Amino acid sequence: MGHQIKEARALVVLLAFIASTGIAAAQENEINSSLTEIEQFVATTLGQIGVIVFLIGAAAWFVSRKNASRAQWGWRGMWGGAGMIILSVSYNVFVTLFEDLAPGLLLPWIPL
């Protein structure tokens, strides 16, 4: 009788472990998809704002005529917008690189 109880406990523990591993994998997939959406939103927004700032800066710089302050702010806007565009592209590259590296490093026992 005692042997059967031990077997039943081992079976319950095994089933609980399998269920919790499956739940953890499902939660990980949901978290990964949410993070991917956030990353795409950040990169897209950064690139779009960069284009807008670049265009406004270029317009201010081209119409500044003899107003040095406007020309300076236009020039800064152009460089700032260009920097934001470059940052959005490099952000995508950086995130893609670590998405490829991270799954094997973080949880090697959970198949993805």
Biopython code that builds the backbone (N, CA, C, O; Angstrom):
import numpy as np
from Bio.PDB.StructureBuilder import StructureBuilder

atoms = [
    (1, "MET", "N", (0.824, -1.198, 0.000)),
    (1, "MET", "CA", (0.000, 0.000, 0.000)),
    (1, "MET", "C", (0.859, 1.249, 0.000)),
    (1, "MET", "O", (0.576, 2.202, -0.725)),
    (2, "GLY", "N", (1.923, 1.248, 0.821)),
    (2, "GLY", "CA", (2.803, 2.413, 0.896)),
    (2, "GLY", "C", (3.527, 2.654, -0.414)),
    (2, "GLY", "O", (3.829, 3.793, -0.770)),
    (3, "HIS", "N", (3.804, 1.568, -1.129)),
    (3, "HIS", "CA", (4.495, 1.665, -2.409)),
    (3, "HIS", "C", (3.607, 2.362, -3.450)),
    (3, "HIS", "O", (4.091, 3.152, -4.261)),
    (4, "GLN", "N", (2.295, 2.057, -3.416)),
    (4, "GLN", "CA", (1.360, 2.668, -4.349)),
    (4, "GLN", "C", (1.207, 4.162, -4.076)),
    (4, "GLN", "O", (1.062, 4.947, -5.013)),
    (5, "ILE", "N", (1.238, 4.557, -2.819)),
    (5, "ILE", "CA", (1.120, 5.979, -2.466)),
    (5, "ILE", "C", (2.334, 6.745, -2.984)),
    (5, "ILE", "O", (2.199, 7.857, -3.494)),
    (6, "LYS", "N", (3.511, 6.153, -2.853)),
    (6, "LYS", "CA", (4.724, 6.797, -3.353)),
    (6, "LYS", "C", (4.672, 6.951, -4.869)),
    (6, "LYS", "O", (5.073, 7.982, -5.410)),
    (7, "GLU", "N", (4.177, 5.923, -5.550)),
    (7, "GLU", "CA", (4.049, 5.994, -7.004)),
    (7, "GLU", "C", (3.032, 7.066, -7.406)),
    (7, "GLU", "O", (3.253, 7.807, -8.364)),
    (8, "ALA", "N", (1.924, 7.145, -6.675)),
    (8, "ALA", "CA", (0.903, 8.144, -6.963)),
    (8, "ALA", "C", (1.451, 9.554, -6.751)),
    (8, "ALA", "O", (1.195, 10.452, -7.553)),
    (9, "ARG", "N", (2.211, 9.745, -5.662)),
    (9, "ARG", "CA", (2.817, 11.051, -5.402)),
    (9, "ARG", "C", (3.805, 11.419, -6.502)),
    (9, "ARG", "O", (3.831, 12.557, -6.969)),
    (10, "ALA", "N", (4.615, 10.451, -6.909)),
    (10, "ALA", "CA", (5.593, 10.705, -7.971)),
    (10, "ALA", "C", (4.883, 11.077, -9.262)),
    (10, "ALA", "O", (5.337, 11.960, -9.990)),
    (11, "LEU", "N", (3.764, 10.406, -9.553)),
    (11, "LEU", "CA", (2.995, 10.705, -10.763)),
    (11, "LEU", "C", (2.390, 12.104, -10.689)),
    (11, "LEU", "O", (2.422, 12.847, -11.670)),
    (12, "VAL", "N", (1.843, 12.464, -9.538)),
    (12, "VAL", "CA", (1.256, 13.801, -9.357)),
    (12, "VAL", "C", (2.334, 14.877, -9.492)),
    (12, "VAL", "O", (2.109, 15.903, -10.135)),
    (13, "VAL", "N", (3.492, 14.648, -8.894)),
    (13, "VAL", "CA", (4.590, 15.614, -8.987)),
    (13, "VAL", "C", (5.045, 15.755, -10.436)),
    (13, "VAL", "O", (5.285, 16.865, -10.910)),
    (14, "LEU", "N", (5.161, 14.636, -11.134)),
    (14, "LEU", "CA", (5.572, 14.670, -12.535)),
    (14, "LEU", "C", (4.560, 15.422, -13.391)),
    (14, "LEU", "O", (4.945, 16.246, -14.221)),
    (15, "LEU", "N", (3.282, 15.152, -13.202)),
    (15, "LEU", "CA", (2.246, 15.847, -13.966)),
    (15, "LEU", "C", (2.215, 17.341, -13.639)),
    (15, "LEU", "O", (2.024, 18.160, -14.538)),
    (16, "ALA", "N", (2.399, 17.704, -12.377)),
    (16, "ALA", "CA", (2.434, 19.114, -11.992)),
    (16, "ALA", "C", (3.629, 19.811, -12.622)),
    (16, "ALA", "O", (3.520, 20.951, -13.074)),
    (17, "PHE", "N", (4.767, 19.132, -12.652)),
    (17, "PHE", "CA", (5.958, 19.705, -13.273)),
    (17, "PHE", "C", (5.750, 19.926, -14.766)),
    (17, "PHE", "O", (6.110, 20.977, -15.296)),
    (18, "ILE", "N", (5.172, 18.944, -15.443)),
    (18, "ILE", "CA", (4.914, 19.071, -16.883)),
    (18, "ILE", "C", (3.931, 20.201, -17.150)),
    (18, "ILE", "O", (4.128, 20.984, -18.079)),
    (19, "ALA", "N", (2.880, 20.297, -16.352)),
    (19, "ALA", "CA", (1.884, 21.355, -16.532)),
    (19, "ALA", "C", (2.497, 22.734, -16.288)),
    (19, "ALA", "O", (2.238, 23.674, -17.040)),
    (20, "SER", "N", (3.308, 22.852, -15.238)),
    (20, "SER", "CA", (3.900, 24.160, -14.946)),
    (20, "SER", "C", (4.905, 24.554, -16.018)),
    (20, "SER", "O", (5.031, 25.737, -16.336)),
    (21, "THR", "N", (5.622, 23.589, -16.582)),
    (21, "THR", "CA", (6.563, 23.886, -17.662)),
    (21, "THR", "C", (5.807, 24.363, -18.892)),
    (21, "THR", "O", (6.236, 25.307, -19.555)),
    (22, "GLY", "N", (4.692, 23.723, -19.202)),
    (22, "GLY", "CA", (3.878, 24.145, -20.346)),
    (22, "GLY", "C", (3.304, 25.535, -20.143)),
    (22, "GLY", "O", (3.267, 26.339, -21.074)),
    (23, "ILE", "N", (2.855, 25.818, -18.927)),
    (23, "ILE", "CA", (2.312, 27.149, -18.616)),
    (23, "ILE", "C", (3.413, 28.185, -18.709)),
    (23, "ILE", "O", (3.191, 29.272, -19.242)),
    (24, "ALA", "N", (4.598, 27.873, -18.202)),
    (24, "ALA", "CA", (5.716, 28.818, -18.271)),
    (24, "ALA", "C", (6.099, 29.096, -19.718)),
    (24, "ALA", "O", (6.401, 30.237, -20.068)),
    (25, "ALA", "N", (6.090, 28.077, -20.556)),
    (25, "ALA", "CA", (6.426, 28.273, -21.971)),
    (25, "ALA", "C", (5.376, 29.144, -22.654)),
    (25, "ALA", "O", (5.715, 30.005, -23.466)),
    (26, "ALA", "N", (4.095, 28.922, -22.327)),
    (26, "ALA", "CA", (3.028, 29.746, -22.914)),
    (26, "ALA", "C", (3.144, 31.197, -22.463)),
    (26, "ALA", "O", (2.974, 32.118, -23.262)),
    (27, "GLN", "N", (3.434, 31.396, -21.180)),
    (27, "GLN", "CA", (3.603, 32.753, -20.678)),
    (27, "GLN", "C", (4.813, 33.416, -21.313)),
    (27, "GLN", "O", (4.780, 34.610, -21.609)),
    (28, "GLU", "N", (5.877, 32.658, -21.525)),
    (28, "GLU", "CA", (7.074, 33.209, -22.158)),
    (28, "GLU", "C", (6.766, 33.652, -23.589)),
    (28, "GLU", "O", (7.235, 34.701, -24.029)),
    (29, "ASN", "N", (5.983, 32.858, -24.312)),
    (29, "ASN", "CA", (5.616, 33.229, -25.677)),
    (29, "ASN", "C", (4.785, 34.504, -25.690)),
    (29, "ASN", "O", (4.982, 35.361, -26.552)),
    (30, "GLU", "N", (3.858, 34.641, -24.743)),
    (30, "GLU", "CA", (3.048, 35.856, -24.665)),
    (30, "GLU", "C", (3.910, 37.065, -24.339)),
    (30, "GLU", "O", (3.741, 38.135, -24.924)),
    (31, "ILE", "N", (4.833, 36.891, -23.403)),
    (31, "ILE", "CA", (5.727, 37.993, -23.035)),
    (31, "ILE", "C", (6.601, 38.376, -24.215)),
    (31, "ILE", "O", (6.800, 39.560, -24.485)),
    (32, "ASN", "N", (7.129, 37.372, -24.926)),
    (32, "ASN", "CA", (7.977, 37.656, -26.084)),
    (32, "ASN", "C", (7.216, 38.402, -27.168)),
    (32, "ASN", "O", (7.753, 39.332, -27.770)),
    (33, "SER", "N", (5.975, 38.011, -27.426)),
    (33, "SER", "CA", (5.203, 38.698, -28.463)),
    (33, "SER", "C", (4.868, 40.125, -28.032)),
    (33, "SER", "O", (4.866, 41.034, -28.863)),
    (34, "SER", "N", (4.585, 40.334, -26.742)),
    (34, "SER", "CA", (4.314, 41.684, -26.252)),
    (34, "SER", "C", (5.556, 42.561, -26.357)),
    (34, "SER", "O", (5.476, 43.719, -26.766)),
    (35, "LEU", "N", (6.702, 42.002, -25.985)),
    (35, "LEU", "CA", (7.946, 42.764, -26.083)),
    (35, "LEU", "C", (8.291, 43.083, -27.529)),
    (35, "LEU", "O", (8.799, 44.165, -27.822)),
    (36, "THR", "N", (8.020, 42.154, -28.430)),
    (36, "THR", "CA", (8.281, 42.401, -29.848)),
    (36, "THR", "C", (7.415, 43.539, -30.357)),
    (36, "THR", "O", (7.889, 44.384, -31.116)),
    (37, "GLU", "N", (6.149, 43.572, -29.948)),
    (37, "GLU", "CA", (5.260, 44.664, -30.361)),
    (37, "GLU", "C", (5.743, 46.000, -29.812)),
    (37, "GLU", "O", (5.715, 47.009, -30.517)),
    (38, "ILE", "N", (6.182, 46.010, -28.567)),
    (38, "ILE", "CA", (6.686, 47.250, -27.965)),
    (38, "ILE", "C", (7.948, 47.710, -28.682)),
    (38, "ILE", "O", (8.104, 48.899, -28.961)),
    (39, "GLU", "N", (8.846, 46.782, -28.981)),
    (39, "GLU", "CA", (10.091, 47.120, -29.673)),
    (39, "GLU", "C", (9.805, 47.695, -31.057)),
    (39, "GLU", "O", (10.426, 48.678, -31.462)),
    (40, "GLN", "N", (8.871, 47.089, -31.781)),
    (40, "GLN", "CA", (8.516, 47.591, -33.105)),
    (40, "GLN", "C", (7.900, 48.979, -33.011)),
    (40, "GLN", "O", (8.189, 49.844, -33.837)),
    (41, "PHE", "N", (7.052, 49.196, -32.009)),
    (41, "PHE", "CA", (6.430, 50.503, -31.825)),
    (41, "PHE", "C", (7.478, 51.575, -31.538)),
    (41, "PHE", "O", (7.437, 52.662, -32.113)),
    (42, "VAL", "N", (8.424, 51.260, -30.637)),
    (42, "VAL", "CA", (9.465, 52.229, -30.281)),
    (42, "VAL", "C", (10.318, 52.574, -31.494)),
    (42, "VAL", "O", (10.578, 53.748, -31.756)),
    (43, "ALA", "N", (10.755, 51.557, -32.238)),
    (43, "ALA", "CA", (11.611, 51.804, -33.396)),
    (43, "ALA", "C", (10.871, 52.593, -34.473)),
    (43, "ALA", "O", (11.433, 53.519, -35.059)),
    (44, "THR", "N", (9.632, 52.239, -34.735)),
    (44, "THR", "CA", (8.848, 52.945, -35.751)),
    (44, "THR", "C", (8.591, 54.387, -35.342)),
    (44, "THR", "O", (8.751, 55.300, -36.152)),
    (45, "THR", "N", (8.195, 54.598, -34.096)),
    (45, "THR", "CA", (7.921, 55.947, -33.605)),
    (45, "THR", "C", (9.178, 56.804, -33.634)),
    (45, "THR", "O", (9.133, 57.966, -34.036)),
    (46, "LEU", "N", (10.292, 56.234, -33.212)),
    (46, "LEU", "CA", (11.553, 56.974, -33.217)),
    (46, "LEU", "C", (11.936, 57.377, -34.632)),
    (46, "LEU", "O", (12.363, 58.509, -34.857)),
    (47, "GLY", "N", (11.790, 56.471, -35.584)),
    (47, "GLY", "CA", (12.099, 56.795, -36.978)),
    (47, "GLY", "C", (11.170, 57.853, -37.547)),
    (47, "GLY", "O", (11.622, 58.760, -38.246)),
    (48, "GLN", "N", (9.871, 57.753, -37.256)),
    (48, "GLN", "CA", (8.914, 58.728, -37.784)),
    (48, "GLN", "C", (9.137, 60.108, -37.179)),
    (48, "GLN", "O", (9.087, 61.109, -37.894)),
    (49, "ILE", "N", (9.378, 60.176, -35.888)),
    (49, "ILE", "CA", (9.655, 61.465, -35.248)),
    (49, "ILE", "C", (10.952, 62.044, -35.790)),
    (49, "ILE", "O", (11.063, 63.256, -35.978)),
    (50, "GLY", "N", (11.944, 61.176, -36.047)),
    (50, "GLY", "CA", (13.203, 61.622, -36.632)),
    (50, "GLY", "C", (13.003, 62.266, -37.994)),
    (50, "GLY", "O", (13.603, 63.301, -38.286)),
    (51, "VAL", "N", (12.171, 61.667, -38.823)),
    (51, "VAL", "CA", (11.894, 62.240, -40.150)),
    (51, "VAL", "C", (11.202, 63.588, -40.008)),
    (51, "VAL", "O", (11.544, 64.536, -40.714)),
    (52, "ILE", "N", (10.232, 63.683, -39.101)),
    (52, "ILE", "CA", (9.511, 64.943, -38.901)),
    (52, "ILE", "C", (10.450, 66.036, -38.406)),
    (52, "ILE", "O", (10.426, 67.156, -38.918)),
    (53, "VAL", "N", (11.283, 65.714, -37.403)),
    (53, "VAL", "CA", (12.231, 66.703, -36.862)),
    (53, "VAL", "C", (13.230, 67.109, -37.931)),
    (53, "VAL", "O", (13.580, 68.285, -38.032)),
    (54, "PHE", "N", (13.692, 66.160, -38.729)),
    (54, "PHE", "CA", (14.635, 66.475, -39.803)),
    (54, "PHE", "C", (14.001, 67.437, -40.806)),
    (54, "PHE", "O", (14.629, 68.419, -41.202)),
    (55, "LEU", "N", (12.771, 67.163, -41.218)),
    (55, "LEU", "CA", (12.107, 68.025, -42.206)),
    (55, "LEU", "C", (11.822, 69.418, -41.654)),
    (55, "LEU", "O", (11.999, 70.410, -42.361)),
    (56, "ILE", "N", (11.382, 69.502, -40.398)),
    (56, "ILE", "CA", (11.133, 70.816, -39.788)),
    (56, "ILE", "C", (12.445, 71.584, -39.650)),
    (56, "ILE", "O", (12.494, 72.785, -39.915)),
    (57, "GLY", "N", (13.516, 70.889, -39.233)),
    (57, "GLY", "CA", (14.823, 71.530, -39.125)),
    (57, "GLY", "C", (15.335, 72.013, -40.471)),
    (57, "GLY", "O", (15.889, 73.108, -40.574)),
    (58, "ALA", "N", (15.151, 71.195, -41.505)),
    (58, "ALA", "CA", (15.587, 71.600, -42.843)),
    (58, "ALA", "C", (14.799, 72.811, -43.318)),
    (58, "ALA", "O", (15.366, 73.736, -43.899)),
    (59, "ALA", "N", (13.486, 72.809, -43.071)),
    (59, "ALA", "CA", (12.668, 73.956, -43.476)),
    (59, "ALA", "C", (13.105, 75.223, -42.733)),
    (59, "ALA", "O", (13.224, 76.288, -43.340)),
    (60, "ALA", "N", (13.341, 75.111, -41.432)),
    (60, "ALA", "CA", (13.789, 76.277, -40.653)),
    (60, "ALA", "C", (15.155, 76.758, -41.124)),
    (60, "ALA", "O", (15.398, 77.964, -41.177)),
    (61, "TRP", "N", (16.032, 75.854, -41.460)),
    (61, "TRP", "CA", (17.371, 76.228, -41.908)),
    (61, "TRP", "C", (17.329, 76.897, -43.280)),
    (61, "TRP", "O", (18.044, 77.871, -43.514)),
    (62, "PHE", "N", (16.486, 76.375, -44.201)),
    (62, "PHE", "CA", (16.427, 76.932, -45.550)),
    (62, "PHE", "C", (15.741, 78.295, -45.586)),
    (62, "PHE", "O", (16.081, 79.123, -46.432)),
    (63, "VAL", "N", (14.792, 78.551, -44.700)),
    (63, "VAL", "CA", (14.070, 79.835, -44.729)),
    (63, "VAL", "C", (14.611, 80.830, -43.706)),
    (63, "VAL", "O", (13.995, 81.870, -43.471)),
    (64, "SER", "N", (15.753, 80.524, -43.098)),
    (64, "SER", "CA", (16.260, 81.381, -42.020)),
    (64, "SER", "C", (16.785, 82.722, -42.510)),
    (64, "SER", "O", (16.796, 83.690, -41.750)),
    (65, "ARG", "N", (17.218, 82.798, -43.753)),
    (65, "ARG", "CA", (17.826, 84.003, -44.346)),
    (65, "ARG", "C", (18.934, 84.535, -43.456)),
    (65, "ARG", "O", (19.968, 83.881, -43.317)),
    (66, "LYS", "N", (18.752, 85.697, -42.852)),
    (66, "LYS", "CA", (19.832, 86.287, -42.055)),
    (66, "LYS", "C", (19.605, 86.120, -40.561)),
    (66, "LYS", "O", (20.316, 86.723, -39.756)),
    (67, "ASN", "N", (18.643, 85.324, -40.188)),
    (67, "ASN", "CA", (18.366, 85.086, -38.777)),
    (67, "ASN", "C", (19.243, 83.927, -38.297)),
    (67, "ASN", "O", (18.939, 82.763, -38.559)),
    (68, "ALA", "N", (20.323, 84.247, -37.598)),
    (68, "ALA", "CA", (21.292, 83.233, -37.188)),
    (68, "ALA", "C", (20.694, 82.247, -36.183)),
    (68, "ALA", "O", (21.027, 81.062, -36.203)),
    (69, "SER", "N", (19.826, 82.727, -35.317)),
    (69, "SER", "CA", (19.229, 81.854, -34.316)),
    (69, "SER", "C", (18.364, 80.786, -34.975)),
    (69, "SER", "O", (18.429, 79.613, -34.606)),
    (70, "ARG", "N", (17.558, 81.190, -35.945)),
    (70, "ARG", "CA", (16.704, 80.234, -36.647)),
    (70, "ARG", "C", (17.547, 79.243, -37.449)),
    (70, "ARG", "O", (17.240, 78.052, -37.498)),
    (71, "ALA", "N", (18.608, 79.742, -38.073)),
    (71, "ALA", "CA", (19.485, 78.854, -38.842)),
    (71, "ALA", "C", (20.158, 77.836, -37.923)),
    (71, "ALA", "O", (20.296, 76.664, -38.274)),
    (72, "GLN", "N", (20.571, 78.294, -36.750)),
    (72, "GLN", "CA", (21.221, 77.386, -35.804)),
    (72, "GLN", "C", (20.251, 76.311, -35.334)),
    (72, "GLN", "O", (20.609, 75.134, -35.280)),
    (73, "TRP", "N", (19.032, 76.702, -34.994)),
    (73, "TRP", "CA", (18.055, 75.713, -34.543)),
    (73, "TRP", "C", (17.634, 74.777, -35.680)),
    (73, "TRP", "O", (17.378, 73.595, -35.453)),
    (74, "GLY", "N", (17.565, 75.312, -36.899)),
    (74, "GLY", "CA", (17.257, 74.457, -38.051)),
    (74, "GLY", "C", (18.348, 73.421, -38.286)),
    (74, "GLY", "O", (18.064, 72.252, -38.547)),
    (75, "TRP", "N", (19.610, 73.868, -38.190)),
    (75, "TRP", "CA", (20.742, 72.962, -38.361)),
    (75, "TRP", "C", (20.741, 71.878, -37.279)),
    (75, "TRP", "O", (20.971, 70.704, -37.567)),
    (76, "ARG", "N", (20.483, 72.280, -36.048)),
    (76, "ARG", "CA", (20.417, 71.307, -34.947)),
    (76, "ARG", "C", (19.261, 70.326, -35.142)),
    (76, "ARG", "O", (19.390, 69.135, -34.859)),
    (77, "GLY", "N", (18.142, 70.836, -35.624)),
    (77, "GLY", "CA", (16.992, 69.962, -35.887)),
    (77, "GLY", "C", (17.293, 68.951, -36.975)),
    (77, "GLY", "O", (16.898, 67.789, -36.874)),
    (78, "MET", "N", (17.988, 69.385, -38.010)),
    (78, "MET", "CA", (18.347, 68.454, -39.086)),
    (78, "MET", "C", (19.256, 67.339, -38.555)),
    (78, "MET", "O", (19.025, 66.162, -38.829)),
    (79, "TRP", "N", (20.272, 67.711, -37.805)),
    (79, "TRP", "CA", (21.189, 66.705, -37.264)),
    (79, "TRP", "C", (20.504, 65.837, -36.213)),
    (79, "TRP", "O", (20.751, 64.633, -36.143)),
    (80, "GLY", "N", (19.654, 66.438, -35.405)),
    (80, "GLY", "CA", (18.923, 65.649, -34.403)),
    (80, "GLY", "C", (17.984, 64.647, -35.054)),
    (80, "GLY", "O", (17.908, 63.495, -34.627)),
    (81, "GLY", "N", (17.270, 65.080, -36.085)),
    (81, "GLY", "CA", (16.374, 64.171, -36.807)),
    (81, "GLY", "C", (17.135, 63.057, -37.495)),
    (81, "GLY", "O", (16.707, 61.903, -37.476)),
    (82, "ALA", "N", (18.274, 63.399, -38.108)),
    (82, "ALA", "CA", (19.090, 62.369, -38.761)),
    (82, "ALA", "C", (19.607, 61.375, -37.714)),
    (82, "ALA", "O", (19.648, 60.171, -37.965)),
    (83, "GLY", "N", (19.994, 61.877, -36.557)),
    (83, "GLY", "CA", (20.454, 60.987, -35.484)),
    (83, "GLY", "C", (19.355, 60.062, -35.012)),
    (83, "GLY", "O", (19.613, 58.892, -34.728)),
    (84, "MET", "N", (18.128, 60.562, -34.921)),
    (84, "MET", "CA", (17.008, 59.713, -34.493)),
    (84, "MET", "C", (16.712, 58.630, -35.524)),
    (84, "MET", "O", (16.377, 57.502, -35.163)),
    (85, "ILE", "N", (16.834, 58.967, -36.796)),
    (85, "ILE", "CA", (16.611, 57.971, -37.851)),
    (85, "ILE", "C", (17.672, 56.875, -37.758)),
    (85, "ILE", "O", (17.354, 55.687, -37.822)),
    (86, "ILE", "N", (18.927, 57.278, -37.608)),
    (86, "ILE", "CA", (20.018, 56.303, -37.485)),
    (86, "ILE", "C", (19.829, 55.459, -36.225)),
    (86, "ILE", "O", (20.060, 54.250, -36.241)),
    (87, "LEU", "N", (19.414, 56.093, -35.147)),
    (87, "LEU", "CA", (19.191, 55.365, -33.893)),
    (87, "LEU", "C", (18.067, 54.340, -34.038)),
    (87, "LEU", "O", (18.167, 53.242, -33.490)),
    (88, "SER", "N", (17.003, 54.675, -34.763)),
    (88, "SER", "CA", (15.906, 53.713, -34.931)),
    (88, "SER", "C", (16.356, 52.504, -35.737)),
    (88, "SER", "O", (15.946, 51.380, -35.447)),
    (89, "VAL", "N", (17.195, 52.721, -36.745)),
    (89, "VAL", "CA", (17.696, 51.593, -37.544)),
    (89, "VAL", "C", (18.649, 50.742, -36.715)),
    (89, "VAL", "O", (18.558, 49.514, -36.724)),
    (90, "SER", "N", (19.567, 51.395, -35.994)),
    (90, "SER", "CA", (20.514, 50.625, -35.185)),
    (90, "SER", "C", (19.800, 49.927, -34.022)),
    (90, "SER", "O", (20.233, 48.859, -33.587)),
    (91, "TYR", "N", (18.726, 50.509, -33.521)),
    (91, "TYR", "CA", (17.931, 49.876, -32.468)),
    (91, "TYR", "C", (17.345, 48.569, -32.983)),
    (91, "TYR", "O", (17.380, 47.555, -32.285)),
    (92, "ASN", "N", (16.805, 48.584, -34.206)),
    (92, "ASN", "CA", (16.264, 47.358, -34.796)),
    (92, "ASN", "C", (17.338, 46.291, -34.944)),
    (92, "ASN", "O", (17.094, 45.120, -34.656)),
    (93, "VAL", "N", (18.521, 46.686, -35.390)),
    (93, "VAL", "CA", (19.618, 45.731, -35.553)),
    (93, "VAL", "C", (20.023, 45.157, -34.198)),
    (93, "VAL", "O", (20.227, 43.950, -34.068)),
    (94, "PHE", "N", (20.139, 46.016, -33.193)),
    (94, "PHE", "CA", (20.538, 45.601, -31.850)),
    (94, "PHE", "C", (19.525, 44.630, -31.252)),
    (94, "PHE", "O", (19.907, 43.600, -30.698)),
    (95, "VAL", "N", (18.243, 44.951, -31.360)),
    (95, "VAL", "CA", (17.197, 44.088, -30.804)),
    (95, "VAL", "C", (17.162, 42.749, -31.533)),
    (95, "VAL", "O", (17.024, 41.704, -30.897)),
    (96, "THR", "N", (17.285, 42.768, -32.859)),
    (96, "THR", "CA", (17.275, 41.526, -33.629)),
    (96, "THR", "C", (18.450, 40.640, -33.243)),
    (96, "THR", "O", (18.304, 39.423, -33.132)),
    (97, "LEU", "N", (19.607, 41.242, -33.040)),
    (97, "LEU", "CA", (20.789, 40.484, -32.638)),
    (97, "LEU", "C", (20.554, 39.772, -31.311)),
    (97, "LEU", "O", (20.855, 38.586, -31.180)),
    (98, "PHE", "N", (20.020, 40.489, -30.334)),
    (98, "PHE", "CA", (19.820, 39.881, -29.029)),
    (98, "PHE", "C", (18.615, 38.952, -28.978)),
    (98, "PHE", "O", (18.567, 38.069, -28.122)),
    (99, "GLU", "N", (17.644, 39.122, -29.867)),
    (99, "GLU", "CA", (16.555, 38.150, -29.938)),
    (99, "GLU", "C", (17.079, 36.813, -30.428)),
    (99, "GLU", "O", (16.606, 35.761, -29.998)),
    (100, "ASP", "N", (18.063, 36.848, -31.334)),
    (100, "ASP", "CA", (18.631, 35.605, -31.839)),
    (100, "ASP", "C", (19.537, 34.937, -30.813)),
    (100, "ASP", "O", (19.626, 33.710, -30.776)),
    (101, "LEU", "N", (20.204, 35.720, -29.988)),
    (101, "LEU", "CA", (21.129, 35.162, -29.006)),
    (101, "LEU", "C", (20.447, 34.737, -27.710)),
    (101, "LEU", "O", (20.824, 33.726, -27.117)),
    (102, "ALA", "N", (19.460, 35.486, -27.269)),
    (102, "ALA", "CA", (18.902, 35.323, -25.932)),
    (102, "ALA", "C", (18.190, 33.992, -25.666)),
    (102, "ALA", "O", (18.378, 33.445, -24.579)),
    (103, "PRO", "N", (17.394, 33.437, -26.571)),
    (103, "PRO", "CA", (16.651, 32.230, -26.187)),
    (103, "PRO", "C", (17.536, 31.091, -25.697)),
    (103, "PRO", "O", (17.166, 30.406, -24.744)),
    (104, "GLY", "N", (18.677, 30.870, -26.309)),
    (104, "GLY", "CA", (19.551, 29.790, -25.869)),
    (104, "GLY", "C", (20.280, 30.114, -24.588)),
    (104, "GLY", "O", (20.696, 29.204, -23.871)),
    (105, "LEU", "N", (20.444, 31.385, -24.283)),
    (105, "LEU", "CA", (21.188, 31.760, -23.100)),
    (105, "LEU", "C", (20.323, 31.804, -21.854)),
    (105, "LEU", "O", (20.795, 31.472, -20.766)),
    (106, "LEU", "N", (19.070, 32.206, -21.988)),
    (106, "LEU", "CA", (18.243, 32.425, -20.808)),
    (106, "LEU", "C", (17.615, 31.148, -20.265)),
    (106, "LEU", "O", (17.786, 30.828, -19.089)),
    (107, "LEU", "N", (16.905, 30.429, -21.090)),
    (107, "LEU", "CA", (16.172, 29.252, -20.613)),
    (107, "LEU", "C", (16.435, 28.070, -21.557)),
    (107, "LEU", "O", (15.588, 27.746, -22.389)),
    (108, "PRO", "N", (17.585, 27.435, -21.434)),
    (108, "PRO", "CA", (17.897, 26.355, -22.383)),
    (108, "PRO", "C", (17.046, 25.106, -22.195)),
    (108, "PRO", "O", (16.978, 24.278, -23.102)),
    (109, "TRP", "N", (16.398, 24.946, -21.052)),
    (109, "TRP", "CA", (15.611, 23.733, -20.816)),
    (109, "TRP", "C", (14.184, 23.836, -21.330)),
    (109, "TRP", "O", (13.462, 22.839, -21.320)),
    (110, "ILE", "N", (13.749, 25.024, -21.784)),
    (110, "ILE", "CA", (12.398, 25.179, -22.320)),
    (110, "ILE", "C", (12.511, 25.275, -23.839)),
    (110, "ILE", "O", (13.114, 26.228, -24.332)),
    (111, "PRO", "N", (11.971, 24.353, -24.587)),
    (111, "PRO", "CA", (12.060, 24.429, -26.058)),
    (111, "PRO", "C", (11.216, 25.593, -26.571)),
    (111, "PRO", "O", (10.088, 25.806, -26.126)),
    (112, "LEU", "N", (11.785, 26.338, -27.512)),
    (112, "LEU", "CA", (11.064, 27.490, -28.066)),
    (112, "LEU", "C", (10.535, 27.170, -29.443)),
    (112, "LEU", "O", (9.900, 28.016, -30.072)),
]
sb = StructureBuilder()
sb.init_structure("model")
sb.init_model(0)
sb.init_chain("A")
sb.init_seg("    ")
for serial, (resi, resn, name, xyz) in enumerate(atoms, 1):
    if name == "N":
        sb.init_residue(resn, " ", resi, " ")
    sb.init_atom(name, np.array(xyz, "f"), 0.0, 1.0, " ", f" {name:<3s}", serial, name[0])
structure = sb.get_structure()
